[in-house]
Amino acid sequence: MILERLSSWKQGLSRNVVLLGVVSGLTDISSEMLYPILPLFLTGVLNAPMSVVGLIEGVAEATASLLKAGGGWWSDHTRRRKPFAVWGYGISSLSKPLLALASTWHLVFLARFLDRTGKGIRSSARDALIADSTDRAHWGKAFGFHRAMDTLGAAVGPLVALYLLEGRRLSYQSVFIIAFIPAVLGVLVLSLLVQELRPLDAPALPDGVQGARPPALTAPPALSSEFKRFLGSYAVFCLGNSSDVFILLKAKDSGFSTTSIILAYVGYNIVYALAAMPAGWLSDHIGRRKTLACGLLIFSGVYLGFGLASSLSALWLLFAAYGLYAAFTENVAKAMVADLSVSSNRGTAMGVFQGSTGVLAFAASGMAGLLWTHVSPSAPFILAACCGLASCVLVLAMPSGKQEPSCPA
């Protein structure tokens, strides 16, 4: 009985899915080693003003968002996924040692730009490759596993950086060079072990063609009206989903120490990693809409809590609940995008979805900053809670159909 349950649980976790999870985990260890210390390096070592820190992060994230759409479309046009993933991860890995050479903020700007350029190139094609690599009935579990590995890396990375800086007393430059190691390992795993596959929902290949698909002769087909309706419904949530920086600032204003903030953020990532795959599995069995709506409802409650809470114990609980929200939304939303597209335009759909939500999140952060400054620190959280609740209602109002998988219990 136990072996049967284990075998059932492994369904959908193909070789490619597992390896892509390993690649993302290694890459996120590398990236998250640097993300929390880069502002300290910029301001404390290079003496860059906060306006420059904001400029670097704003341009970096906007670049990633815009390139996701283009990279996804081009991968559909060429009918290739793996080359975009390899180039994307490779470009991002090269940005790490570049930081060690920085003596002014300008080289940091270039490194962050390269890192996010790589992310933009790879993300949509990689997600389409995950969908290519397993049956539709297990897409939720597959995306959940990938997100769990990615988030586990995000939890490990800051702890490694903290150990190297505080425990080993290494310099920032040394940490930047060490961060290059897991990034390169991820690229090697991807290059040598991950396979380009024909999507399981694609037409049969011509005789004599093995593995990789032939070049496309036509542009990818238009995205469906169901996809556009879902994107519109989810966009309402994105308008309130500002940067996690505001949650960290809320914790700081409420009395959290720097160490407590880091530990709370790591705890959020651990809950996220543990819950991501079960949440994806649940979406395979009860449907994407219900699972995603549950995540949006949790988001609304958590953000309302952040807006109103003042006790430290309540904030610790909210950070843990925030990990549950993340597990029930991002990977489930990607699985729904896969459901609402076909093999020949799935990269485009992933790119449009991720690019649009990224731009909206950028706008949401700007709006949250204005509300925090000119209304009250609680205002951005209350607005986010309202947006999440409205999006939850819109997602539930979508007609059931193609986006609902059929997976045996």
Number of C-alpha atoms within 10 A of each C-alpha: 6 7 8 9 9 10 10 11 13 13 14 22 22 15 14 20 23 17 19 26 26 20 26 25 27 27 28 27 27 32 25 21 26 22 16 15 17 17 20 15 19 20 15 11 13 15 12 17 13 12 8 16 18 12 11 20 16 12 15 22 21 19 23 25 29 20 24 32 25 18 27 32 25 23 29 26 20 17 23 24 29 22 17 22 28 21 17 25 30 22 21 28 27 17 24 27 19 19 24 18 13 17 12 13 21 12 16 24 20 16 25 24 22 23 25 26 24 27 26 32 31 30 26 35 32 23 26 29 27 27 27 24 23 23 18 21 20 25 29 32 30 33 28 33 28 27 27 27 24 24 28 23 27 27 27 20 26 25 17 19 26 18 13 18 16 11 10 10 11 13 13 20 17 14 23 24 16 17 26 21 17 19 26 20 16 25 24 16 16 23 17 8 13 19 17 18 19 21 22 14 14 11 10 11 13 9 6 5 10 11 11 15 18 13 11 14 9 9 13 21 15 11 16 13 10 18 19 16 14 21 20 17 20 23 20 21 27 23 23 26 26 23 16 11 10 18 20 18 14 21 24 14 12 14 14 18 12 12 10 14 20 18 16 21 22 23 18 23 27 22 23 28 27 20 21 33 25 19 28 31 25 19 30 26 19 15 22 29 24 17 23 29 21 18 24 27 21 24 29 28 22 26 25 21 19 24 21 14 18 15 11 13 9 12 21 20 14 22 23 20 19 24 25 26 25 25 28 31 24 18 28 33 23 24 29 24 25 26 24 21 22 19 23 24 25 30 36 30 30 27 31 26 25 25 24 20 21 20 18 21 23 21 18 21 20 14 16 27 19 15 17 16 11 10 12 14 21 19 20 27 28 20 20 27 27 20 22 29 19 18 26 26 14 19 21 17 11 14 11 12 11 12 21 20 22 14 15 8 7
